[in-house]
């Protein structure tokens, strides 16, 4: 698989996105359970079906672009286009020296967001540390281990050791990134409303901010049509997090509402097939 990823990494983005769009629709029609979850989540969020329909192809594009984003040579920039909206919020936050917590939902190209930050800010402010869950299958783990080691991007596994890495990065005044709408293992989250339905929500995102005084910002990578590239969009949170870590459910609800507002901006690029309302798995 690693050899295949290396081969695909040299293909143009428009071709990868075209193949991915087809795969997205094939998956949608071939899997009744995926199709049902996709439509149930859209209905739960109150999104019009026609507004969410482009997300079927977008899910395939997300997978197909990974070889390009993960395994292209470090000297090759993100191409053909990478634009920014709100990047001054990042530079202002990093200059405070308090650290920066970047939050993004499963929307657009969340992989490109971290690389774009590294490409633009790592030389002056140090790397961004991103939280990830190691793949369970060994063949995928080998691909992820090699591909995520990119200049300016450090990785932290979704374990206690990984959390410590992120805390240390924040105390050095660096940036960290995570997906707060990812279902955490049992014991690492609380139940909080997400589009009006209880969803098991990580407490880590809020705790990183509350325990370090870091600046929280919202970010997502919009995928442009026809393989034209990406726009990285950065915005401030509309609601402040509670000052104390004792209000975990309230903090989780604030972050969920922030994710909802982002998703409503572009429902056609959200990963509606993600099993957001599942019961958490047990584990450390």
C-alpha positions in Angstrom: 0.0 0.0 0.0 2.9 2.4 0.8 4.2 1.9 -2.8 0.7 2.7 -4.2 0.5 5.8 -2.1 3.9 7.0 -3.3 2.7 6.5 -6.9 -0.5 8.4 -6.4 1.2 11.2 -4.6 2.6 12.4 -7.9 -0.8 12.5 -9.6 -2.4 15.9 -10.2 -5.0 17.0 -7.6 -7.8 17.3 -10.1 -7.4 13.7 -11.1 -7.3 12.4 -7.5 -10.4 14.5 -6.7 -12.2 13.1 -9.8 -11.4 9.6 -8.8 -12.4 10.3 -5.2 -15.7 11.8 -6.1 -16.6 8.6 -8.0 -15.5 6.4 -5.1 -17.6 8.6 -2.7 -20.8 7.9 -4.7 -19.9 4.2 -5.1 -19.5 3.8 -1.4 -22.8 5.7 -0.7 -24.8 3.4 -3.0 -23.0 0.2 -2.1 -23.4 0.5 1.7 -26.9 0.7 3.0 -25.6 1.3 6.6 -23.4 4.2 5.5 -26.2 5.7 3.4 -28.6 5.5 6.3 -26.2 7.0 8.8 -25.3 9.8 6.3 -29.0 10.7 5.8 -29.9 10.3 9.5 -27.1 12.7 10.5 -28.1 15.3 7.9 -31.7 15.1 9.1 -30.7 15.4 12.7 -28.8 18.6 11.9 -31.7 20.1 10.1 -29.7 20.5 6.9 -31.6 20.5 3.6 -30.7 17.3 1.7 -29.7 19.2 -1.4 -27.2 21.2 0.6 -25.5 18.1 2.1 -25.5 16.0 -1.1 -22.1 17.3 -2.3 -20.6 15.8 0.8 -21.1 12.3 -0.7 -18.4 13.1 -3.3 -16.4 15.2 -0.9 -15.9 12.2 1.4 -14.3 10.3 -1.5 -12.1 13.3 -2.4 -10.9 13.5 1.2 -9.5 9.9 0.9 -8.2 10.3 -2.6 -6.2 13.4 -1.8 -4.3 11.8 1.1 -1.4 10.4 -1.0 -0.7 13.9 -2.4 -0.9 15.5 1.1 1.0 12.9 3.0 3.7 11.7 0.6 4.6 14.4 -1.8 8.3 15.5 -1.3 8.7 18.1 1.5 10.1 20.6 -1.0 6.8 20.5 -3.0 4.3 23.1 -1.7 0.6 22.5 -1.5 -0.6 23.2 -5.1 -2.0 24.4 -7.4 -3.5 27.0 -5.0 -3.5 27.7 -1.2 -5.3 30.8 0.0 -6.0 32.1 3.5 -8.8 33.8 5.3 -8.2 35.0 8.8 -4.5 34.0 9.0 -3.8 37.2 11.0 -5.6 35.6 13.9 -3.0 32.8 14.0 0.0 35.1 13.9 -1.5 37.4 16.6 -2.3 34.4 18.9 1.2 32.9 18.5 2.9 36.3 19.2 1.3 36.3 22.7 3.4 33.3 23.6 0.4 31.6 25.3 0.1 28.8 22.8 -2.6 28.2 20.3 -5.3 25.5 20.2 -6.8 25.0 16.7 -10.1 23.2 16.5 -11.5 21.8 13.3 -14.5 19.4 12.6 -14.5 16.5 10.1 -15.0 19.0 7.4 -13.2 19.9 4.2 -9.5 18.9 4.2 -8.5 18.9 7.8 -5.1 17.4 6.7 -4.3 20.4 4.6 -5.0 22.8 7.5 -2.1 21.5 9.6 0.3 21.4 6.7 -0.6 25.0 5.6 0.1 26.2 9.1 3.5 24.5 9.2 4.3 25.8 5.7 3.5 29.4 6.8 4.2 29.7 10.5 6.6 26.9 11.6 9.8 28.8 10.7 8.9 31.6 13.1 6.8 30.0 15.8 7.8 26.3 15.9 5.9 23.2 14.7 2.2 22.5 15.1 1.5 19.3 17.1 -1.6 17.4 15.8 -3.5 14.8 17.7 -4.2 11.6 15.7 -5.5 8.1 16.4 -3.1 5.4 15.2 -4.6 3.1 12.6 -5.6 -0.3 13.9 -4.5 -2.2 10.7 -0.7 -2.6 10.5 -0.5 -1.8 6.8 -2.3 1.5 7.3 -0.2 2.2 10.4 2.9 2.0 8.3 1.6 4.5 5.8 0.5 6.9 8.5 3.8 6.7 10.4 5.8 7.6 7.3 3.4 10.1 5.8 2.6 12.3 8.8 6.3 13.0 9.5 6.5 16.2 7.6 8.5 19.4 8.2 6.9 21.7 10.8 4.3 19.1 11.8 4.7 17.0 15.0 2.3 14.3 15.9 0.8 13.1 19.2 -1.1 9.9 19.5 -4.5 9.9 21.2 -3.1 8.6 24.4 -2.0 10.0 27.8 1.5 10.4 26.4 0.2 12.3 23.4 -1.8 14.6 25.7 1.4 15.4 27.6 3.2 16.2 24.3 0.4 18.7 23.4 0.6 20.3 26.9 4.3 20.8 26.6 4.0 22.3 23.1 1.4 24.8 24.4 3.7 25.8 27.3 6.4 26.5 24.7 4.0 28.9 23.0 3.4 26.6 20.0 0.2 25.5 18.2 -1.7 22.3 18.6 -4.5 21.0 16.5 -7.3 18.4 17.0 -10.7 17.4 15.8 -13.1 17.9 18.8 -16.0 16.1 17.0 -14.1 12.8 17.1 -15.6 10.3 19.5 -13.0 9.7 22.3 -12.5 6.5 24.2 -14.7 5.8 27.2 -13.7 7.9 30.2 -12.2 10.7 28.1 -15.4 12.6 27.3 -18.8 13.6 28.4 -22.3 13.5 26.8 -23.2 16.9 25.3 -25.7 18.0 22.6 -24.5 18.0 19.0 -27.2 19.2 16.6 -29.7 18.6 19.4 -28.7 15.0 20.1 -26.4 13.7 22.9 -23.0 12.9 21.5 -20.0 11.6 23.5 -17.6 14.6 23.3 -14.0 14.8 24.2 -13.0 17.0 27.2 -9.4 17.4 26.0 -10.0 20.3 23.7 -11.4 22.5 26.5 -8.9 21.3 29.1 -6.0 22.3 26.8 -7.2 25.8 26.8 -8.3 26.0 30.4 -5.2 24.5 31.9 -2.6 26.4 29.8 -4.3 29.7 29.0 -3.8 29.1 25.3 -5.8 30.9 22.6 -8.6 28.8 20.9 -9.3 29.3 17.2 -11.5 27.5 14.7 -10.0 26.4 11.4 -11.0 24.3 8.4 -9.6 23.7 4.9 -12.1 24.4 2.2 -11.6 22.1 -0.8 -12.0 24.1 -4.0 -13.8 22.6 -7.0 -12.0 20.9 -10.0 -8.8 20.3 -8.0 -8.0 24.0 -7.9 -6.6 23.7 -4.4 -7.7 24.9 -1.0 -8.7 27.9 1.1 -7.8 27.7 4.8 -10.4 29.6 6.9 -9.6 30.7 10.4 -12.1 32.3 12.8 -12.5 33.1 16.5 -14.9 31.3 18.8 -18.2 33.2 19.3 -18.6 31.8 22.8 -15.9 31.8 25.5 -15.1 28.6 27.3 -15.9 28.4 31.1 -12.9 29.5 33.1 -12.8 26.4 35.2 -12.2 22.8 34.1 -14.9 21.6 36.5 -17.7 22.5 34.0 -16.8 19.7 31.6 -20.3 19.2 30.1 -20.8 23.0 29.6 -17.3 23.3 28.0 -18.1 20.4 25.7 -21.4 22.0 24.7 -19.7 25.3 23.9 -17.2 23.5 21.6 -20.0 21.4 19.9 -21.9 24.6 19.2 -18.8 26.1 17.6 -18.4 23.0 15.4 -22.1 23.3 14.4 -21.7 26.8 13.3 -18.7 25.9 11.1 -20.5 22.9 9.6 -23.5 25.0 8.7 -21.2 27.3 6.7 -20.4 24.4 4.3 -22.5 21.3 4.9 -21.5 20.0 1.5 -18.0 19.3 2.8 -18.8 17.8 6.2 -18.2 14.1 6.8 -21.9 13.2 7.4 -21.1 9.5 7.3 -19.0 9.7 10.4 -20.6 7.8 13.3 -20.7 10.8 15.6 -23.4 9.4 17.9 -21.8 6.0 18.6 -21.1 4.6 22.1 -17.5 5.2 22.9 -15.1 2.3 22.8 -13.4 1.2 26.0 -9.7 1.8 26.2 -6.9 3.7 27.9 
